[in-house]
Amino acid sequence: MNIPNSILDTCGHSFIAADSDHIKASTQCFDDTGLMAMLCQHDIPIYIANMHTAVGLLYDIACQIHCSLLKWNIMPEWTGQIEFGVSVFHAYSHQWTCQLWYHPQKSEKWGLSDGEGCERFWSELR
């Protein structure tokens, strides 16, 4: 089942994080402006990287990442094997159809993960 592009486009226009033209943080104040962390199931950081573009599996705008991978035919051999999910806190700001497809509670692969481990991790660092 594929989500119509109109739904994904609407979600894409709703989020600053999906807008590649929008400056998210000043490079005059910060050396790293696109930090992402990969956490295990228990929310322990495994890897932290400064990203130039948004990449992830269980992420605030995973629907947009999935759409981009399909649109530009990036990693076609892997795309069908990746489970994309939008973290629970952010899922409710997405379109209803997007929530049905990407909400982590709709997939057995995510278990009871809420996808907010990174948010808690960044909060702890603060």
C-alpha positions as CSV (number, residue, x, y, z in Angstrom):
1,M,0.0,0.0,0.0
2,N,1.4,3.4,-1.0
3,I,0.5,6.7,0.5
4,P,-0.5,9.3,-2.1
5,N,2.1,12.0,-2.8
6,S,-0.4,14.7,-1.9
7,I,-0.4,13.4,1.8
8,L,3.4,13.3,1.9
9,D,3.7,16.7,0.3
10,T,1.3,18.2,2.9
11,C,3.3,16.7,5.7
12,G,6.5,18.0,4.1
13,H,5.2,21.6,4.0
14,S,4.2,21.4,7.7
15,F,7.6,21.0,9.2
16,I,10.6,23.2,9.3
17,A,12.9,20.2,9.6
18,A,11.8,19.0,6.2
19,D,12.5,22.3,4.6
20,S,16.1,22.1,3.2
21,D,16.1,25.8,2.4
22,H,15.3,26.9,6.0
23,I,18.3,27.6,8.2
24,K,17.7,25.7,11.4
25,A,20.6,27.1,13.5
26,S,23.2,29.9,13.0
27,T,26.6,28.6,11.9
28,Q,28.0,31.8,13.5
29,C,27.1,30.4,17.0
30,F,27.3,26.6,16.4
31,D,30.0,24.5,14.7
32,D,27.5,21.6,14.3
33,T,24.0,22.4,13.2
34,G,22.6,19.0,12.2
35,L,23.5,16.6,15.0
36,M,21.7,13.2,15.0
37,A,22.0,10.4,17.4
38,M,21.4,6.7,16.9
39,L,20.1,5.0,20.1
40,C,19.5,1.4,21.0
41,Q,16.2,0.1,22.1
42,H,17.1,1.1,25.6
43,D,17.8,4.8,24.6
44,I,21.5,4.5,25.0
45,P,23.5,6.4,22.4
46,I,25.4,4.2,20.0
47,Y,26.5,6.8,17.4
48,I,26.4,10.6,17.1
49,A,27.0,12.3,13.8
50,N,26.8,15.8,12.3
51,M,24.4,15.2,9.4
52,H,24.2,17.4,6.3
53,T,20.8,16.0,5.4
54,A,18.1,14.4,7.5
55,V,18.4,10.6,7.6
56,G,16.8,8.1,9.9
57,L,14.4,5.3,10.5
58,L,12.3,6.3,13.5
59,Y,12.3,10.0,13.1
60,D,10.1,13.1,13.4
61,I,9.7,13.4,9.6
62,A,10.4,9.8,8.5
63,C,7.6,10.1,6.0
64,Q,9.6,12.7,4.2
65,I,12.8,10.7,4.2
66,H,10.9,7.7,2.8
67,C,9.3,9.9,0.1
68,S,12.8,11.3,-0.8
69,L,14.3,7.8,-1.1
70,L,11.5,6.7,-3.4
71,K,11.4,9.9,-5.4
72,W,15.2,10.0,-6.1
73,N,15.6,6.2,-6.2
74,I,18.2,6.3,-3.4
75,M,19.2,2.9,-2.0
76,P,16.5,1.0,-4.0
77,E,17.9,-2.3,-2.8
78,W,17.4,-1.3,0.8
79,T,14.2,0.9,0.7
80,G,11.8,-2.1,0.8
81,Q,13.6,-3.6,3.8
82,I,13.6,-0.4,5.9
83,E,10.7,0.2,8.4
84,F,10.0,3.9,8.6
85,G,8.2,5.3,11.6
86,V,7.4,8.8,12.9
87,S,8.1,9.2,16.6
88,V,4.9,9.1,18.7
89,F,5.1,12.7,20.0
90,H,5.4,14.1,16.4
91,A,3.0,11.6,14.7
92,Y,-0.1,13.5,15.8
93,S,1.0,16.6,13.9
94,H,1.1,14.6,10.7
95,Q,-1.8,14.0,8.3
96,W,-4.2,11.2,9.4
97,T,-3.1,8.9,6.5
98,C,0.5,9.5,7.4
99,Q,-0.2,8.6,11.0
100,L,-1.8,5.3,9.9
101,W,1.2,4.3,7.8
102,Y,4.1,5.6,9.9
103,H,2.9,5.6,13.5
104,P,5.3,3.2,15.4
105,Q,2.5,1.5,17.3
106,K,1.1,0.3,14.0
107,S,4.1,-1.9,13.4
108,E,5.2,-5.0,15.3
109,K,8.9,-4.2,14.5
110,W,8.9,-1.1,16.9
111,G,7.4,-2.9,19.9
112,L,6.5,-0.3,22.5
113,S,9.2,2.1,21.4
114,D,7.9,5.7,21.2
115,G,10.8,7.0,19.2
116,E,11.5,9.8,21.7
117,G,14.7,8.4,23.1
118,C,16.8,11.0,21.2
119,E,14.6,13.8,22.6
120,R,15.3,12.5,26.1
121,F,19.0,12.1,25.3
122,W,19.3,15.7,24.1
123,S,17.4,16.9,27.1
124,E,19.8,15.1,29.4
125,L,22.8,16.7,27.7
126,R,21.2,20.1,28.2
